[in-house]
Amino acid sequence: MKIENPNPIQWRFSERADQLQSSFIREILKITQQPEIISFAGGLPSPLTFPIDEMKAAFDKVLSENGKVALQYGPTDGYLPLRQWIADSLSTNGAKIVPEQVLMTSGSQQALDLLGKVLIDEGSRVLVETPSYLGALQAFSVYRPEFKSVATDEHGLVPSSLDAVAQGARLLYALPNFQNPTGRTLSVERRLELVETCARLGLPLIEDDPYGALSYKGDPLPKMVAMNPDGVIYMGSFSKVLTPGIRLGYVVAPLPLVRRLELAKQAADLHTSQLTQMVVHEVIKDGFLGRHIPKIRTLYGDQCQVMLDAMAQHFPAGVEWTKPEGGMFIWVTLPKHIDAMKLLDEAIAQKVAFVPGSPFYANEPETNTLRLSFVTVAPDRIRTGIEILGKLIAAKI
């Protein structure tokens, strides 16, 4: 029975809700769904890398052999065999990780939100790279921190710059491998210096590592969590090495912190899908990733080189860009007078899309920067799209 002529609801949103903002990248992706758009915008893995047959077989096996467990509620911290696999994969001779330190999350984005919820109060100082991952800035912003930007150069974060901004900081967030958005990689020497500096300052270091396995040469750099398991919080994900559709990530942290994260997750979603965790473990437990990831590296490395070659051919003098050794992104710096936001409007009119760099800055955005992703675009369309962008940029110089 329907109520007649109800009074309109006067919604009163929280201050937190009022400050929520949509992801600029997600808004661009609405445009790039049009098939005629050559999109360098999304940080999406290539569907060509998705192990569809292996995932299907694993779903069938898990449901056939252990369906009642897979379809039931699960523990908040996650499926133990998968947590053990993660702990073993991160353990080295110098640092032993135990499964009790691993918390499974619904994608690494949830891990960022939980870390913000547990570590950040309103006004807390949070240190981020310049530029930094937009998803982390969004996740932390909900908790109203004071962002302080840490200096970076062509080699990534500069550890010696921490002393000037670390006073009272709750955490430092960093992506050392093929960083999103710049594609830069932190050297072994800087990793060690960064871990030592954070330890000296008593500063928790978040090591976000979704791209670490995607080195084009297959040469993984050491993980900072192995250098100081008591001071480094490690974040990983299966989105870039299997498929993002499963929404499965994890955070590895010292026991006092991981327990607080677990409590926060209980309030958020009780637990991450037991079925998904069991399926992923079934796929990877016998060494599948060791056979699968090299195929991803080869595909991404080849397409990255196509884009770099096209940029060298079509971009005018005065434009600079990174040359990543892995991952999914190239960072472009235009002459100072060119606004990448305005350039985007012109590019979309020419059926090409990218992400302007401004949203990746916590402070003092550089409007003459942009991010290009090459992994979901065929080589011929990469060449076409870069040629169009080159002409648009050249017309502004």
C-alpha positions in Angstrom: 0.0 0.0 0.0 1.5 3.3 -1.1 1.4 6.4 1.1 -0.4 9.3 -0.6 1.4 12.7 -1.0 4.4 12.0 1.3 6.6 15.0 2.2 9.9 15.1 0.3 12.8 13.8 2.4 15.3 16.5 3.4 18.5 14.6 3.1 21.2 15.8 5.5 24.5 14.4 4.5 27.5 14.1 6.7 30.4 16.6 6.3 32.5 13.6 5.1 29.9 12.8 2.4 29.8 16.4 1.2 33.5 16.4 0.5 33.5 13.1 -1.5 34.6 13.7 -5.1 34.3 11.4 -8.1 37.5 10.0 -9.6 38.6 12.1 -12.6 39.8 9.0 -14.3 36.5 7.2 -13.8 34.7 10.1 -15.4 37.0 10.0 -18.4 36.4 6.2 -18.7 32.7 7.0 -19.3 33.8 8.7 -22.5 36.3 6.1 -23.5 33.7 3.4 -23.6 32.9 4.6 -27.1 34.7 2.2 -29.4 36.0 5.0 -31.8 38.0 6.6 -28.9 41.7 5.7 -28.8 42.0 5.6 -25.0 45.4 6.0 -23.3 43.4 7.0 -20.2 42.5 4.0 -18.1 44.9 2.1 -15.9 43.2 -1.1 -17.0 45.1 -4.4 -17.5 44.8 -5.8 -21.0 42.0 -8.4 -21.3 44.3 -10.4 -23.5 46.2 -11.4 -20.3 43.1 -12.7 -18.4 43.5 -16.5 -17.7 39.9 -17.2 -18.5 40.3 -21.0 -19.0 42.3 -21.4 -15.8 39.8 -19.3 -13.8 36.8 -21.3 -15.2 38.5 -24.6 -14.3 39.3 -23.4 -10.8 35.7 -22.2 -10.2 34.4 -25.6 -11.4 36.9 -27.5 -9.1 36.3 -25.4 -6.0 32.5 -25.5 -6.3 32.5 -29.3 -7.1 34.9 -30.3 -4.4 34.4 -27.7 -1.7 31.3 -25.7 -2.6 29.7 -25.6 0.8 32.8 -23.9 2.3 33.4 -21.7 -0.7 29.8 -20.3 -0.6 29.7 -19.8 3.2 30.8 -16.8 5.2 34.5 -16.8 5.8 37.0 -15.4 8.3 37.7 -11.7 8.2 41.4 -12.1 7.8 40.9 -14.4 4.8 41.4 -17.9 3.4 44.4 -19.4 5.3 46.0 -21.3 2.4 46.0 -18.2 0.3 47.4 -16.1 3.2 50.1 -18.7 3.7 51.0 -18.6 0.0 51.3 -14.8 0.2 53.4 -15.0 3.4 55.7 -17.6 1.8 56.1 -15.5 -1.4 57.2 -12.4 0.6 59.5 -14.2 3.0 63.2 -14.0 2.5 66.3 -15.3 4.4 66.4 -12.0 6.3 62.6 -11.5 6.9 60.1 -14.1 7.7 56.4 -13.2 7.0 53.7 -15.3 8.7 50.1 -15.7 7.5 48.9 -13.9 10.7 50.4 -10.7 9.2 48.3 -11.0 6.0 44.8 -9.5 5.7 42.9 -10.2 2.5 40.9 -7.2 1.1 38.3 -6.5 -1.6 41.0 -5.0 -3.9 43.9 -2.9 -2.7 41.6 0.1 -2.8 39.9 -1.3 0.3 43.3 -1.7 2.0 44.0 2.0 1.4 40.6 2.9 3.0 41.2 0.6 6.0 44.7 2.1 6.5 43.3 5.6 6.4 40.6 4.6 8.8 43.0 3.1 11.3 46.0 5.5 11.0 44.6 9.0 10.1 42.7 11.5 12.2 41.4 14.8 10.9 44.5 17.1 10.5 47.0 14.2 10.6 50.0 14.8 8.5 50.3 12.3 5.6 53.3 12.2 3.3 52.9 11.3 -0.4 55.0 11.4 -3.5 54.9 14.2 -6.1 52.8 13.1 -8.0 51.1 10.2 -6.3 48.4 7.5 -7.0 45.0 9.2 -7.4 43.2 6.3 -5.7 45.3 6.7 -2.5 44.7 10.5 -2.4 41.0 9.8 -2.7 41.0 7.1 0.0 43.0 9.1 2.5 41.1 12.4 1.8 38.0 11.0 3.4 39.7 11.2 6.7 40.8 14.8 6.2 44.5 14.6 6.6 47.1 17.4 5.9 48.9 16.1 2.9 52.6 17.0 2.6 54.3 16.3 -0.7 57.7 14.6 -0.7 60.2 15.7 -3.3 60.8 13.4 -6.3 63.1 13.5 -9.3 63.5 11.4 -12.4 64.6 8.5 -10.1 61.5 8.7 -7.9 61.1 9.7 -4.3 64.1 11.5 -2.7 64.6 10.0 0.8 66.7 12.9 2.0 63.7 15.3 1.6 61.8 13.5 4.4 63.4 15.2 7.4 61.9 18.6 6.4 58.3 17.3 6.4 58.2 14.2 8.6 57.6 15.9 12.0 54.4 14.4 13.4 53.5 12.5 10.2 51.3 9.4 10.5 52.6 7.6 7.4 54.5 7.8 4.1 52.7 6.3 1.1 55.0 5.2 -1.8 54.9 3.1 -4.9 58.5 2.0 -5.6 57.9 -0.1 -8.7 56.8 1.5 -12.1 54.9 4.1 -10.2 51.3 5.1 -11.1 51.3 7.7 -12.7 54.9 8.3 -13.7 56.3 4.8 -14.4 59.4 5.6 -12.4 61.2 3.0 -10.3 63.0 3.6 -7.0 66.6 2.3 -7.1 67.9 -0.3 -4.7 70.1 2.3 -3.0 67.2 4.7 -2.5 65.0 1.9 -1.2 67.5 1.1 1.5 68.0 4.8 2.3 64.2 5.3 2.5 63.7 2.4 4.9 66.5 3.5 7.1 65.2 7.1 7.1 61.7 6.0 8.0 63.0 3.7 10.8 65.1 6.6 12.2 62.1 8.9 12.1 59.7 6.3 13.5 57.6 6.8 10.4 55.4 4.0 9.1 56.1 3.3 5.4 53.4 2.0 3.1 54.9 0.1 0.2 52.1 -0.2 -2.5 53.3 -2.8 -5.1 50.6 -3.6 -7.7 53.1 -3.5 -10.6 56.2 -5.1 -9.1 55.9 -8.3 -11.1 55.6 -6.5 -14.4 59.3 -5.7 -15.0 59.8 -6.1 -18.8 63.1 -7.7 -18.3 61.8 -9.9 -15.5 64.3 -8.5 -12.9 62.4 -7.8 -9.7 63.8 -5.3 -7.3 64.0 -6.1 -3.6 60.9 -5.3 -1.5 61.2 -2.8 1.3 59.1 -4.9 3.6 61.9 -7.4 3.6 64.3 -4.7 4.8 62.2 -3.8 7.9 59.1 -6.0 8.4 58.3 -4.1 11.7 58.1 -0.7 10.0 56.9 -1.3 6.4 53.3 -2.0 5.5 53.1 -3.9 2.2 50.2 -3.8 -0.2 49.7 -6.3 -3.0 47.0 -7.2 -5.5 45.9 -9.9 -8.0 44.3 -7.4 -10.3 47.4 -6.8 -12.5 48.6 -10.4 -12.6 45.3 -12.3 -12.9 42.2 -10.1 -13.4 40.8 -7.0 -11.7 37.3 -8.4 -11.8 37.9 -10.7 -8.9 38.6 -7.6 -6.6 41.2 -9.3 -4.5 44.1 -7.6 -2.7 46.0 -7.9 0.5 47.9 -5.9 3.1 50.8 -7.3 5.1 51.5 -5.4 8.3 53.0 -5.9 11.8 50.6 -7.8 14.1 49.4 -4.9 16.2 48.4 -3.0 13.1 46.9 -5.9 11.1 44.7 -6.6 14.1 43.3 -3.1 14.0 42.8 -3.4 10.2 40.9 -6.6 10.7 38.6 -4.9 13.2 38.0 -2.1 10.7 37.3 -4.6 8.0 34.7 -6.4 10.1 32.8 -3.2 10.3 33.1 -2.7 6.5 32.2 -6.0 4.8 32.8 -8.8 7.3 35.1 -10.6 4.9 36.3 -10.8 1.3 34.6 -13.4 -0.9 35.6 -16.8 0.3 34.8 -18.3 -3.1 37.1 -15.8 -4.9 39.9 -16.5 -2.5 39.7 -20.2 -2.9 39.5 -19.9 -6.7 42.6 -17.7 -6.8 44.5 -20.1 -4.6 43.5 -23.0 -6.8 44.9 -21.1 -9.8 48.2 -20.0 -8.4 49.2 -22.7 -5.9 51.2 -24.8 -8.3 53.3 -22.1 -9.9 50.9 -20.7 -12.5 52.0 -17.1 -12.1 55.6 -18.1 -12.9 54.4 -19.2 -16.3 51.7 -16.5 -16.8 53.4 -13.3 -15.8 56.2 -13.5 -18.4 53.5 -13.3 -21.1 52.1 -10.1 -19.6 55.6 -8.7 -19.4 56.3 -9.4 -23.0 53.0 -7.9 -24.2 53.3 -4.7 -22.1 57.0 -4.3 -22.9 56.3 -4.5 -26.6 53.4 -2.1 -26.5 55.4 0.3 -24.3 58.1 0.4 -26.9 55.6 1.0 -29.7 54.4 4.1 -27.8 57.9 5.3 -27.0 58.9 5.0 -30.7 55.8 6.8 -31.8 56.4 9.6 -29.3 60.0 10.0 -30.5 58.7 10.3 -34.0 55.7 12.6 -33.5 56.1 14.7 -30.3 57.8 18.0 -30.8 60.9 19.3 -29.1 60.3 20.6 -25.6 58.2 17.7 -24.6 59.7 15.2 -22.1 58.6 11.8 -21.0 59.6 8.9 -18.8 60.9 5.6 -20.2 59.5 2.9 -17.8 61.2 -0.4 -17.4 57.9 -2.1 -16.4 54.3 -1.5 -15.5 51.6 0.3 -17.5 52.3 4.1 -17.7 54.3 6.8 -19.3 54.4 10.3 -17.8 54.6 13.3 -20.1 55.8 16.8 -19.2 54.7 19.5 -21.7 56.1 23.0 -22.0 55.0 25.1 -19.1 52.4 27.1 -21.0 50.4 24.1 -22.2 47.4 23.2 -20.0 46.8 19.4 -20.3 43.1 19.8 -19.3 42.5 22.0 -22.3 44.6 19.7 -24.4 42.3 16.8 -23.4 39.2 18.6 -24.7 40.9 19.0 -28.1 42.1 15.4 -28.0 38.7 14.0 -27.3 37.3 16.0 -30.2 39.9 14.1 -32.3 38.9 10.7 -30.7 41.9 10.4 -28.4 41.9 10.3 -24.6 44.5 10.5 -21.8 44.6 11.6 -18.2 45.8 15.1 -17.3 48.4 15.1 -14.5 46.8 17.6 -12.2 44.6 15.2 -10.2 47.7 13.2 -9.2 49.1 16.0 -7.1 48.2 16.4 -3.4 49.5 20.0 -3.5 50.5 22.5 -6.2 49.4 20.6 -9.3 51.6 20.8 -12.4 49.0 21.5 -15.1 51.5 20.8 -18.0 51.7 17.0 -17.2 49.7 14.0 -18.4 49.6 10.2 -18.1 49.5 7.7 -20.9 48.6 4.0 -20.6 49.5 1.7 -23.5 48.5 -1.8 -22.4 44.9 -2.0 -23.7 45.6 -0.3 -27.1 46.7 -2.2 -30.2 50.0 -1.1 -31.8 48.4 0.5 -34.9 46.0 2.5 -32.8 48.9 3.6 -30.4 50.7 5.0 -33.4 47.6 6.8 -34.7 46.7 8.2 -31.3 50.2 9.4 -30.6 50.4 11.1 -34.0 47.2 13.0 -33.3 48.5 14.1 -29.9 51.8 15.1 -31.4 50.0 17.4 -33.9 47.8 18.9 -31.2 50.8 19.6 -29.0 52.9 21.0 -31.8 50.2 23.5 -32.6 50.6 25.0 -29.2 54.4 25.4 -29.2 
